[in-house]
Amino acid sequence: MDSEGLTLSIEYLANAGIVLSTEQKAALQTSLVMLQNSQKFYKVQLWGKIVGIKESYFIACGIGKSNELLDRKFLYSLDCMKWCLLPILPESRTEMCRKLTGRFIGDPTYEYEYIDTKVVGDGEEAGGRNKQR
């Protein structure tokens, strides 16, 4: 959903049960325009809201002028005002993230745990707990 038509698009989402507070709507309308201007994006799209146990994340995509497919940056916000760049994960970290289970906490500093299982010998599982940020 482009930042330009955000007001109308958010109203359509209410039919699907996705409702934002008045403060969130106002903050998003302002901050996405500011984000577009400060980062020199061609356009900014709000991708959605990830609901967590403690907090929720808002995800946006900033698109550059040169190539809409390759010139993209993904950002997140906890308060609809301050936007932070999502890091690009190396393939090894992507594999670790696929092993995570459970509910999304919504805290950037929370360290998730995953169990790394391997088949050993005749099919017995040997696992160890690891922490993943």
DSSP file with accessible surface (Angstrom, degrees, kcal/mol):
  #  RESIDUE AA STRUCTURE BP1 BP2  ACC     N-H-->O    O-->H-N    N-H-->O    O-->H-N    TCO  KAPPA ALPHA  PHI   PSI    X-CA   Y-CA   Z-CA
    1    1 A M              0   0   64      0, 0.0    45,-2.9     0, 0.0     5,-0.1   0.000 360.0 360.0 360.0 118.0    0.0    0.0    0.0
    2    2 A D  B >   -A   45   0A  56     43,-0.2     3,-0.5     1,-0.1    43,-0.2  -0.370 360.0-124.3 -67.0 148.9    1.6    3.2   -1.2
    3    3 A S  G >  S+     0   0   11     41,-2.4     3,-1.0     1,-0.2     4,-0.2   0.786 106.5  64.5 -65.5 -24.0    2.1    6.0    1.3
    4    4 A E  G 3  S+     0   0  149     40,-0.3     3,-0.3     1,-0.2    -1,-0.2   0.889 111.7  31.8 -68.8 -39.7    0.2    8.4   -1.0
    5    5 A G  G <> S+     0   0   37     -3,-0.5     4,-2.1     1,-0.2    -1,-0.2   0.016  83.7 123.2-105.4  29.6   -3.1    6.5   -0.7
    6    6 A L  H <>  +     0   0    2     -3,-1.0     4,-2.6     1,-0.2     5,-0.3   0.888  65.7  57.0 -61.9 -41.9   -2.6    5.3    2.8
    7    7 A T  H  > S+     0   0   77     -3,-0.3     4,-1.4    -4,-0.2    -1,-0.2   0.942 112.7  39.6 -58.7 -49.7   -5.8    6.8    4.3
    8    8 A L  H  > S+     0   0  106      1,-0.2     4,-1.4     2,-0.2    -1,-0.2   0.918 115.3  52.5 -68.7 -40.3   -8.1    5.1    1.9
    9    9 A S  H  X S+     0   0   37     -4,-2.1     4,-1.3     1,-0.2    -2,-0.2   0.885 105.7  53.8 -65.1 -38.3   -6.2    1.8    1.9
   10   10 A I  H  X S+     0   0    6     -4,-2.6     4,-0.9     1,-0.2     3,-0.2   0.892 104.4  56.0 -64.7 -35.9   -6.2    1.5    5.7
   11   11 A E  H >X S+     0   0   90     -4,-1.4     3,-0.6    -5,-0.3     4,-0.5   0.870 103.5  54.6 -65.3 -34.1  -10.0    1.9    5.8
   12   12 A Y  H >< S+     0   0  149     -4,-1.4     3,-0.9     1,-0.2     4,-0.4   0.850 100.9  60.1 -66.5 -33.1  -10.3   -1.1    3.4
   13   13 A L  H ><>S+     0   0   55     -4,-1.3     5,-1.8     1,-0.2     3,-1.4   0.774  88.3  72.5 -67.5 -24.6   -8.3   -3.2    5.8
   14   14 A A  H X<5S+     0   0   43     -4,-0.9     3,-1.5    -3,-0.6    -1,-0.2   0.841  88.6  62.0 -60.7 -30.6  -10.8   -2.7    8.6
   15   15 A N  T <<5S+     0   0  148     -3,-0.9    -1,-0.3    -4,-0.5    -2,-0.2   0.775 103.2  50.4 -65.4 -24.4  -13.2   -5.0    6.7
   16   16 A A  T < 5S-     0   0   78     -3,-1.4    -1,-0.3    -4,-0.4    -2,-0.2   0.347 125.8-101.3 -94.3   4.2  -10.6   -7.8    7.2
   17   17 A G  T < 5S+     0   0   62     -3,-1.5     2,-0.8     1,-0.2    -3,-0.2   0.535  83.5 128.0  90.7   6.0  -10.3   -7.1   10.9
   18   18 A I      < +     0   0   85     -5,-1.8     2,-0.4    -6,-0.1    -1,-0.2  -0.852  34.1 174.4 -99.3 107.3   -7.1   -5.2   10.7
   19   19 A V        -     0   0  101     -2,-0.8     2,-0.4    -3,-0.1    -8,-0.1  -0.952  16.5-161.8-120.9 133.6   -7.7   -1.9   12.6
   20   20 A L        -     0   0   14     -2,-0.4    -6,-0.0   -10,-0.1    -2,-0.0  -0.863  27.0-111.4-108.9 147.3   -5.1    0.8   13.4
   21   21 A S     >  -     0   0   47     -2,-0.4     4,-2.5     1,-0.1     5,-0.2  -0.255  30.0-108.7 -69.5 163.5   -5.7    3.4   16.1
   22   22 A T  H  > S+     0   0  108      1,-0.2     4,-2.4     2,-0.2     5,-0.2   0.900 121.7  52.5 -59.4 -39.5   -6.2    7.1   15.1
   23   23 A E  H  > S+     0   0  141      1,-0.2     4,-2.6     2,-0.2    -1,-0.2   0.907 109.0  49.0 -64.8 -41.7   -2.7    7.8   16.5
   24   24 A Q  H  > S+     0   0   48      2,-0.2     4,-2.7     1,-0.2     5,-0.2   0.921 111.2  49.7 -65.0 -42.6   -1.1    5.1   14.4
   25   25 A K  H  X S+     0   0   52     -4,-2.5     4,-2.4     2,-0.2    -2,-0.2   0.941 114.0  45.0 -60.1 -48.3   -2.9    6.2   11.2
   26   26 A A  H  X S+     0   0   48     -4,-2.4     4,-1.9     1,-0.2     5,-0.2   0.916 114.4  48.6 -63.6 -43.5   -1.8    9.8   11.8
   27   27 A A  H  X S+     0   0   18     -4,-2.6     4,-3.2    -5,-0.2     5,-0.3   0.912 111.9  49.0 -64.4 -41.9    1.8    8.8   12.7
   28   28 A L  H  X S+     0   0    0     -4,-2.7     4,-2.3     1,-0.2     5,-0.3   0.914 108.6  52.8 -64.7 -43.3    2.1    6.6    9.6
   29   29 A Q  H  X S+     0   0   70     -4,-2.4     4,-0.8    -5,-0.2    -1,-0.2   0.911 118.3  37.2 -59.1 -40.3    0.8    9.2    7.2
   30   30 A T  H  X S+     0   0   75     -4,-1.9     4,-2.2    -5,-0.2    -2,-0.2   0.947 117.9  47.0 -76.4 -49.7    3.4   11.7    8.5
   31   31 A S  H  X S+     0   0    2     -4,-3.2     4,-2.7    49,-0.3    -3,-0.2   0.834 107.8  54.9 -69.9 -32.4    6.3    9.4    9.1
   32   32 A L  H  X S+     0   0    0     -4,-2.3     4,-2.3    -5,-0.3    -1,-0.2   0.900 110.3  46.7 -69.2 -35.6    6.1    7.6    5.7
   33   33 A V  H  X S+     0   0   68     -4,-0.8     4,-2.3    -5,-0.3    -2,-0.2   0.929 114.2  47.8 -67.9 -43.8    6.3   10.9    3.8
   34   34 A M  H  X S+     0   0  106     -4,-2.2     4,-2.9     1,-0.2     5,-0.2   0.901 111.3  51.3 -63.0 -40.0    9.2   12.0    6.0
   35   35 A L  H  X S+     0   0   12     -4,-2.7     4,-2.3     2,-0.2     6,-0.3   0.926 109.3  50.5 -61.9 -44.3   10.9    8.7    5.4
   36   36 A Q  H  <>S+     0   0   31     -4,-2.3     5,-1.8     1,-0.2     4,-0.5   0.924 115.3  42.5 -61.2 -43.0   10.5    9.0    1.7
   37   37 A N  H ><5S+     0   0  106     -4,-2.3     3,-0.5     3,-0.2    -2,-0.2   0.912 115.9  46.6 -71.9 -43.4   11.9   12.5    1.6
   38   38 A S  H 3<5S+     0   0   74     -4,-2.9    -2,-0.2     1,-0.2    -1,-0.2   0.862 119.6  38.7 -71.2 -33.3   14.8   11.9    4.0
   39   39 A Q  T 3<5S-     0   0   97     -4,-2.3    -1,-0.2    -5,-0.2    -2,-0.2   0.385 106.1-124.2 -96.6   0.6   16.0    8.7    2.4
   40   40 A K  T < 5 +     0   0  170     -3,-0.5    25,-0.3    -4,-0.5     2,-0.2   0.861  48.5 169.0  59.4  41.0   15.3    9.9   -1.2
   41   41 A F      < -     0   0   17     -5,-1.8    23,-0.3    -6,-0.3    -1,-0.2  -0.571  41.3-138.1 -80.5 148.4   13.0    7.0   -2.0
   42   42 A Y  S    S-     0   0  119     21,-2.6     2,-0.3     1,-0.3    22,-0.2   0.908  86.7 -14.0 -68.4 -43.5   11.0    7.1   -5.2
   43   43 A K  E     - B   0  63A  41     20,-1.6    20,-2.9    -3,-0.0     2,-0.4  -0.983  61.9-139.8-154.8 160.6    8.1    5.7   -3.2
   44   44 A V  E     - B   0  62A   0     -2,-0.3   -41,-2.4    18,-0.2     2,-0.4  -0.985  14.3-162.3-125.0 133.2    7.4    4.0    0.1
   45   45 A Q  E     -AB   2  61A  39     16,-2.7    16,-2.9    -2,-0.4     2,-0.7  -0.964  16.1-137.9-117.2 133.3    5.0    1.1    0.6
   46   46 A L  E     - B   0  60A   8    -45,-2.9    14,-0.3    -2,-0.4     3,-0.1  -0.802  18.9-173.4 -84.7 118.8    3.6    0.1    4.0
   47   47 A W  E     -     0   0A 134     12,-2.6     2,-0.3    -2,-0.7    13,-0.2   0.750  45.1 -92.4 -87.9 -28.0    3.7   -3.7    3.9
   48   48 A G  E     - B   0  59A  26     11,-1.5    11,-2.7   -47,-0.1     2,-0.4  -0.953  37.4 -65.5 151.6-166.6    1.8   -4.4    7.1
   49   49 A K  E     - B   0  58A  71     -2,-0.3     2,-0.6     9,-0.2     9,-0.2  -0.988  27.3-153.7-128.3 128.4    1.9   -4.9   10.8
   50   50 A I  E     - B   0  57A  75      7,-3.1     7,-2.6    -2,-0.4     2,-0.5  -0.926  19.7-143.6-103.2 116.5    3.4   -7.9   12.6
   51   51 A V  E     - B   0  56A  97     -2,-0.6    53,-0.3     5,-0.2     2,-0.2  -0.697  23.2-179.0 -86.6 126.0    1.6   -8.5   15.9
   52   52 A G        -     0   0   10      3,-0.8    53,-0.3    -2,-0.5    54,-0.2  -0.645  39.9-106.7-115.5 175.1    3.9   -9.6   18.7
   53   53 A I  S    S+     0   0   95     51,-2.1    52,-0.2    -2,-0.2    53,-0.2   0.940 116.7  17.9 -67.7 -48.2    3.3  -10.5   22.4
   54   54 A K  S    S-     0   0  132     51,-2.8     2,-0.3     1,-0.2    52,-0.2   0.888 135.7  -0.9 -90.4 -48.6    4.9   -7.4   23.8
   55   55 A E        -     0   0  104     50,-1.2    -3,-0.8    -5,-0.0     2,-0.4  -0.874  64.0-125.1-136.6 169.2    5.0   -5.0   20.8
   56   56 A S  E     -B   51   0A  27     22,-0.3     2,-0.4    -2,-0.3    -5,-0.2  -0.910  18.6-141.0-119.0 149.0    4.0   -4.9   17.2
   57   57 A Y  E     -B   50   0A  24     -7,-2.6    -7,-3.1    -2,-0.4     2,-0.5  -0.888   2.9-150.0-107.7 141.2    6.2   -4.1   14.2
   58   58 A F  E     -BC  49  77A   4     19,-2.6    19,-1.7    -2,-0.4     2,-0.4  -0.930  16.9-153.7-105.7 133.2    5.2   -2.0   11.2
   59   59 A I  E     +BC  48  76A  23    -11,-2.7   -12,-2.6    -2,-0.5   -11,-1.5  -0.909  16.0 175.8-113.4 132.6    7.1   -3.0    8.0
   60   60 A A  E     -BC  46  75A   0     15,-2.4    15,-2.8    -2,-0.4     2,-0.5  -0.931  19.9-144.1-132.1 156.7    7.7   -0.7    5.1
   61   61 A C  E     -BC  45  74A   0    -16,-2.9   -16,-2.7    -2,-0.3     2,-0.5  -0.988   8.6-155.5-123.8 122.9    9.6   -0.9    1.8
   62   62 A G  E     -BC  44  73A   0     11,-3.2    11,-2.3    -2,-0.5     2,-0.5  -0.856  12.9-158.7 -97.3 128.1   11.4    2.0    0.4
   63   63 A I  E     -BC  43  72A   1    -20,-2.9   -21,-2.6    -2,-0.5   -20,-1.6  -0.928   5.2-143.3-114.7 129.4   11.9    1.9   -3.4
   64   64 A G        -     0   0    5      7,-3.1     7,-0.2    -2,-0.5   -23,-0.1  -0.293  20.6-116.3 -83.8 171.7   14.6    3.8   -5.3
   65   65 A K  S    S+     0   0  169    -25,-0.3     3,-0.2     1,-0.1    -1,-0.1   0.812 101.9  63.9 -78.3 -30.1   14.3    5.4   -8.7
   66   66 A S  S    S-     0   0  101      1,-0.2     2,-0.3     2,-0.1    -1,-0.1   0.930 120.2  -4.4 -68.6 -47.0   16.8    3.3  -10.5
   67   67 A N     >  -     0   0   67      4,-0.1     4,-3.0     1,-0.1    -3,-0.3  -0.877  54.0-155.5-152.9 115.0   15.3   -0.2  -10.3
   68   68 A E  T  4 S+     0   0   81     -2,-0.3    -1,-0.1    -3,-0.2    -2,-0.1   0.755  97.2  44.9 -66.2 -23.9   12.1   -1.1   -8.5
   69   69 A L  T  4 S+     0   0  137      1,-0.1    -1,-0.2    -6,-0.1     3,-0.2   0.848 125.7  27.0 -86.6 -35.6   13.1   -4.7   -8.1
   70   70 A L  T  4 S+     0   0  144      1,-0.2     2,-1.3    -6,-0.1    -2,-0.2   0.739 108.7  68.3-100.2 -27.1   16.7   -4.3   -7.0
   71   71 A D  S  < S+     0   0   56     -4,-3.0    -7,-3.1    -7,-0.2     2,-0.4  -0.581  73.7 128.0 -97.8  71.9   16.8   -0.9   -5.4
   72   72 A R  E     -C   63   0A  81     -2,-1.3     2,-0.4    -9,-0.2    -9,-0.2  -0.969  36.7-169.1-128.1 144.7   14.7   -1.7   -2.3
   73   73 A K  E     -C   62   0A  94    -11,-2.3   -11,-3.2    -2,-0.4     2,-0.4  -0.998  14.3-145.4-131.3 137.4   15.3   -1.2    1.4
   74   74 A F  E     -C   61   0A  74     -2,-0.4    12,-3.1    12,-0.3     2,-0.3  -0.863  20.6-177.7-105.9 136.4   13.1   -2.8    4.1
   75   75 A L  E     -CD  60  85A   8    -15,-2.8   -15,-2.4    -2,-0.4     2,-0.3  -0.882  11.2-156.6-132.0 157.3   12.4   -0.9    7.3
   76   76 A Y  E     -CD  59  84A  47      8,-2.7     8,-2.8    -2,-0.3     2,-0.3  -0.944   4.5-168.6-132.9 157.4   10.6   -1.5   10.6
   77   77 A S  E     -C   58   0A   1    -19,-1.7   -19,-2.6    -2,-0.3     6,-0.1  -0.997  17.4-168.0-144.5 141.9    9.0    0.7   13.3
   78   78 A L  S    S+     0   0   62      4,-0.5   -22,-0.3    -2,-0.3    -1,-0.1   0.688  97.0  30.5 -95.1 -25.2    7.7    0.0   16.7
   79   79 A D  S    S-     0   0   93      3,-0.4     4,-0.1   -21,-0.1    -1,-0.1   0.285 103.8-115.0-120.1   7.7    6.0    3.4   17.2
   80   80 A C  S    S+     0   0    2      2,-0.2   -49,-0.3     1,-0.1   -48,-0.1   0.534 105.0  65.3  69.9   5.5    5.1    4.4   13.6
   81   81 A M  S    S+     0   0   85      1,-0.3     2,-0.6   -50,-0.1    -1,-0.1   0.710  87.1  56.6-121.4 -50.0    7.5    7.3   13.7
   82   82 A K        -     0   0  146    -47,-0.0    -4,-0.5     2,-0.0     2,-0.4  -0.808  69.8-160.9 -93.4 121.9   11.1    6.1   14.0
   83   83 A W        -     0   0   33     -2,-0.6     2,-0.4    -6,-0.1    -6,-0.2  -0.866   5.3-167.8-108.4 134.6   12.1    3.8   11.2
   84   84 A C  E     -D   76   0A  38     -8,-2.8    -8,-2.7    -2,-0.4     2,-0.2  -0.935  27.3-109.0-120.7 145.7   15.1    1.4   11.3
   85   85 A L  E     -D   75   0A 105     -2,-0.4   -10,-0.3   -10,-0.2   -12,-0.0  -0.507  28.8-127.5 -73.7 131.9   16.6   -0.5    8.5
   86   86 A L        -     0   0   64    -12,-3.1   -12,-0.3    -2,-0.2    -1,-0.1  -0.663  31.0-118.1 -76.1 132.8   16.1   -4.3    8.6
   87   87 A P        -     0   0   98      0, 0.0     2,-0.6     0, 0.0    -1,-0.1  -0.379  19.0-118.0 -71.1 151.1   19.4   -6.1    8.3
   88   88 A I        -     0   0  166     -2,-0.1     0, 0.0     1,-0.0     0, 0.0  -0.808  33.8-138.9 -87.5 121.5   20.1   -8.4    5.4
   89   89 A L        -     0   0   81     -2,-0.6     2,-0.0     1,-0.1    -1,-0.0  -0.649   8.0-124.6 -86.1 138.3   20.7  -11.8    6.8
   90   90 A P    >>  -     0   0   74      0, 0.0     4,-1.9     0, 0.0     3,-0.6  -0.352  34.6-103.6 -69.6 160.7   23.4  -14.2    5.5
   91   91 A E  H 3> S+     0   0  122      1,-0.2     4,-2.1     2,-0.2     5,-0.2   0.857 120.1  58.2 -57.8 -35.8   22.2  -17.6    4.4
   92   92 A S  H 3> S+     0   0   77      1,-0.2     4,-1.5     2,-0.2    -1,-0.2   0.904 108.5  45.3 -63.1 -39.1   23.4  -19.3    7.6
   93   93 A R  H <> S+     0   0   91     -3,-0.6     4,-2.4     2,-0.2    -1,-0.2   0.848 107.8  58.1 -71.7 -34.2   21.3  -17.0    9.7
   94   94 A T  H  X S+     0   0   36     -4,-1.9     4,-1.6     1,-0.2    -2,-0.2   0.918 105.5  50.2 -61.4 -41.8   18.3  -17.5    7.4
   95   95 A E  H  X S+     0   0   85     -4,-2.1     4,-0.7     1,-0.2    -1,-0.2   0.896 109.7  50.7 -64.0 -39.7   18.5  -21.3    8.0
   96   96 A M  H >< S+     0   0   51     -4,-1.5     3,-1.1     1,-0.2     4,-0.4   0.912 107.2  54.0 -62.7 -42.3   18.6  -20.7   11.8
   97   97 A C  H >< S+     0   0   50     -4,-2.4     3,-1.1     1,-0.3    -1,-0.2   0.839 100.2  60.8 -63.7 -31.1   15.5  -18.5   11.6
   98   98 A R  H 3< S+     0   0  161     -4,-1.6    -1,-0.3     1,-0.2    -2,-0.2   0.757 100.8  55.7 -67.4 -21.4   13.6  -21.2    9.8
   99   99 A K  T << S+     0   0   90     -3,-1.1    16,-0.4    -4,-0.7    -1,-0.2   0.572  83.4 108.1 -87.0 -10.0   14.1  -23.5   12.8
  100  100 A L    <   +     0   0   49     -3,-1.1     2,-0.3    -4,-0.4    14,-0.1  -0.465  46.3 179.9 -71.1 138.9   12.5  -20.9   15.2
  101  101 A T        +     0   0  131     12,-0.4     2,-0.2    -2,-0.2    12,-0.2  -0.878  32.8  51.4-130.8 166.2    9.1  -21.9   16.6
  102  102 A G  S    S-     0   0   77     -2,-0.3     2,-0.2     2,-0.0    -2,-0.0  -0.475  88.9 -28.9 103.2-174.7    6.7  -20.2   18.9
  103  103 A R        -     0   0  171     -2,-0.2     2,-0.4     1,-0.1   -51,-0.1  -0.461  60.7-109.6 -81.5 149.7    5.1  -16.8   19.2
  104  104 A F        -     0   0   75    -53,-0.3   -51,-2.1    -2,-0.2   -50,-0.1  -0.626  25.5-160.4 -77.4 126.4    6.8  -13.6   17.9
  105  105 A I        -     0   0   23     -2,-0.4   -51,-2.8   -53,-0.3   -50,-1.2   0.917  18.8-138.8 -78.7 -45.7    7.8  -11.5   20.9
  106  106 A G        +     0   0    0      1,-0.3   -54,-0.1   -52,-0.2   -50,-0.1   0.727  62.7 117.9  90.7  23.5    8.1   -8.1   19.3
  107  107 A D    >   -     0   0   45      1,-0.1     3,-1.7   -52,-0.1    -1,-0.3  -0.976  55.2-152.0-124.8 115.7   11.3   -7.0   21.1
  108  108 A P  T 3  S+     0   0   54      0, 0.0    -1,-0.1     0, 0.0    -2,-0.0   0.749  97.2  51.2 -61.0 -21.1   14.4   -6.4   18.9
  109  109 A T  T 3  S+     0   0   85     24,-0.1     2,-0.1     2,-0.1     0, 0.0   0.534  82.5 114.2 -93.9  -5.1   16.7   -7.3   21.8
  110  110 A Y    <   -     0   0   94     -3,-1.7     2,-0.7     1,-0.1    -4,-0.1  -0.437  60.2-141.6 -69.8 135.5   15.0  -10.6   22.6
  111  111 A E        -     0   0   88     22,-0.2    22,-0.3    -2,-0.1     2,-0.2  -0.892  15.2-150.0-101.8 114.0   17.2  -13.7   22.0
  112  112 A Y  E     -E  132   0B  41     20,-2.1    20,-4.4    -2,-0.7     2,-0.4  -0.492   7.0-139.3 -79.9 149.8   15.2  -16.6   20.5
  113  113 A E  E     -E  131   0B  91     18,-0.2   -12,-0.4    -2,-0.2     2,-0.3  -0.867  19.2-177.3-109.1 144.9   16.2  -20.2   21.2
  114  114 A Y  E     -E  130   0B  21     16,-1.9    16,-2.0    -2,-0.4     2,-0.6  -0.962  23.5-127.8-136.3 156.1   16.2  -23.0   18.7
  115  115 A I  E     -E  129   0B  83    -16,-0.4     2,-0.8    -2,-0.3    14,-0.2  -0.924  15.2-152.6-107.1 122.3   16.9  -26.6   18.9
  116  116 A D  E     -E  128   0B  41     12,-1.8    12,-0.9    -2,-0.6     2,-0.4  -0.843  19.4-171.3 -95.0 107.9   19.4  -28.0   16.4
  117  117 A T  E     -E  127   0B  71     -2,-0.8     2,-0.4    10,-0.2    10,-0.2  -0.819   7.1-175.7-104.9 143.6   18.6  -31.7   15.8
  118  118 A K  E     -E  126   0B 133      8,-1.2     8,-1.4    -2,-0.4     2,-0.5  -0.994  28.7-119.7-135.5 142.2   20.7  -34.1   13.8
  119  119 A V  E     -E  125   0B 119     -2,-0.4     2,-0.4     6,-0.2     6,-0.2  -0.721  36.1-172.0 -82.4 124.2   20.0  -37.7   13.0
  120  120 A V  E >>  -E  124   0B  79      4,-2.0     4,-1.2    -2,-0.5     3,-1.0  -0.971  46.6 -41.7-122.1 132.6   22.8  -39.9   14.5
  121  121 A G  T 34 S+     0   0   80     -2,-0.4    -2,-0.0     1,-0.2     0, 0.0  -0.312 130.3   8.0  60.7-116.7   23.4  -43.5   13.9
  122  122 A D  T 34 S-     0   0  133     -2,-0.2    -1,-0.2     1,-0.1    -3,-0.0   0.116 125.2 -72.0 -91.9  23.1   20.1  -45.5   13.9
  123  123 A G  T <4 S+     0   0   46     -3,-1.0    -2,-0.2     1,-0.3     2,-0.1   0.512  82.9 146.1 106.8   3.8   17.8  -42.5   14.0
  124  124 A E  E  <  -E  120   0B 131     -4,-1.2    -4,-2.0     1,-0.1     2,-0.4  -0.487  46.8-123.4 -72.4 145.8   18.3  -41.2   17.5
  125  125 A E  E     -E  119   0B 150     -6,-0.2     2,-0.5    -2,-0.1    -6,-0.2  -0.747  23.4-172.1 -92.9 135.7   18.1  -37.5   17.9
  126  126 A A  E     +E  118   0B  55     -8,-1.4    -8,-1.2    -2,-0.4     2,-0.3  -0.994  18.5 172.2-122.5 120.0   20.9  -35.5   19.4
  127  127 A G  E     -E  117   0B  58     -2,-0.5     2,-0.3   -10,-0.2   -10,-0.2  -0.909  19.5-167.4-131.6 158.6   20.1  -31.9   20.1
  128  128 A G  E     -E  116   0B  39    -12,-0.9   -12,-1.8    -2,-0.3     2,-0.4  -0.990  26.8-116.3-140.2 148.9   21.5  -28.9   21.7
  129  129 A R  E     -E  115   0B 171     -2,-0.3     2,-0.3   -14,-0.2   -14,-0.2  -0.707  33.1-177.8 -88.2 137.1   20.0  -25.5   22.6
  130  130 A N  E     -E  114   0B  64    -16,-2.0   -16,-1.9    -2,-0.4     2,-0.4  -0.945  22.6-127.4-129.4 152.4   21.4  -22.5   20.9
  131  131 A K  E     -E  113   0B 137     -2,-0.3     2,-0.4   -18,-0.2   -18,-0.2  -0.853  24.2-173.2-102.4 138.5   20.5  -18.8   21.3
  132  132 A Q  E      E  112   0B   7    -20,-4.4   -20,-2.1    -2,-0.4    -2,-0.0  -0.998 360.0 360.0-131.8 133.0   19.7  -16.8   18.2
  133  133 A R              0   0  166     -2,-0.4   -22,-0.2   -22,-0.3   -24,-0.1  -0.613 360.0 360.0 -94.0 360.0   19.1  -13.1   18.1
